[in-house]
Amino acid sequence: MEDHLANLTNLIHFLASGNNLTLKVYPGWYPTFQLIRLGMSSWQLGPNFPSWIQSQNKLHYLAMSNIGILDSIPTWFWATLSLSFFSKPLL
């Protein structure tokens, strides 16, 4: 999956909530893009919290409800992200 996303260096908005898709990437993967808006509600991202979100330091909008995460929200999430709007509860 990482290869399919490698050339998306200019991607800033990814809004695809409600699609019931699965994103499986290597645990150490970090995207080549910097998102401003991310909407992936109803995707299957779990069971662990997606660590690649930590690299998204321009993120201002996040919609990630119903994503199958069994993990707790990591402390880096609150320390490094400056989100201005959550559309729904995270977990």
N, C-alpha and C positions, 0 to 999 in steps of 0.2 A: 504494500500500500504506500509506503514512503516514496517509492519511485514515481508513483502517479501524482504525488503532491509536490515533487521537487522543483518543478518549473513554475510554480505559482507564486513567484516572488513578489508580485504586485497585488496579491489578494489582500483586501482590507475588510470586506464584508462577506461573511459566510452565514446565510440565513436559510436553514433547511429543516426547521422544526416540523415535527409531525410526520416524518417519513419512515419511521420504524426501520432504519438502516443500522448497520454495525460498522464501527470504525476500529480496526485492529492495527495498531502500530507497535513497533519495537519500544519497550519501556524507556530506552534512552534516546528516543527520537525527539528532535526539536525541529519545528517547521522553518522553512526559509522565508516565510511571510510574517507580517505583523498585523494582526487583526484589530480593527476598531470595534466591530460588532460580530458577535458569535451567537448563533441560535441553533442549538442541536437538541432541543427537547424531543423526547420520545425516541432518541437514538439509543443504541446499546453501546455504551462506552465502558462499563464496569467489567469486573467487580471492583477494580482499584480506581482511585481518583486519577484522571489523566494528567500525568506530570508535565506534558508538553504545554499545558496552559500556563505554567510558570514562565515560559519564555515570551508570553504575549503582554509586553509592558505598555502597549498602547490601547489595551482593551477598555472600553467604556460601557459596553452593553453585553450582558451575558444571560442567555436563556438556556438552562440545562436542567429541566425537571424531567422526572420519569426516565432516567438514563441508566438504571441498573447498577448504580454504585453502592457497594456494601461497605466501603471504606469510609473512614471519617475524613472531614475536610482538613487538609494539612495546614499547619500554622503559616507556612509561606504564602498561602492563598490570601490571607488577611493582611499580611505584611507587605506584599509586593504589588498587588493589584489595586488600581484606583478606579473601581467601577462606579459609574454614576447612576446606574439603573439595573435592577434585577426584575425580570418580568414575572417570575414565580419563585417559590422556594427552591433552593439548590438541590436538595435530595428528596 
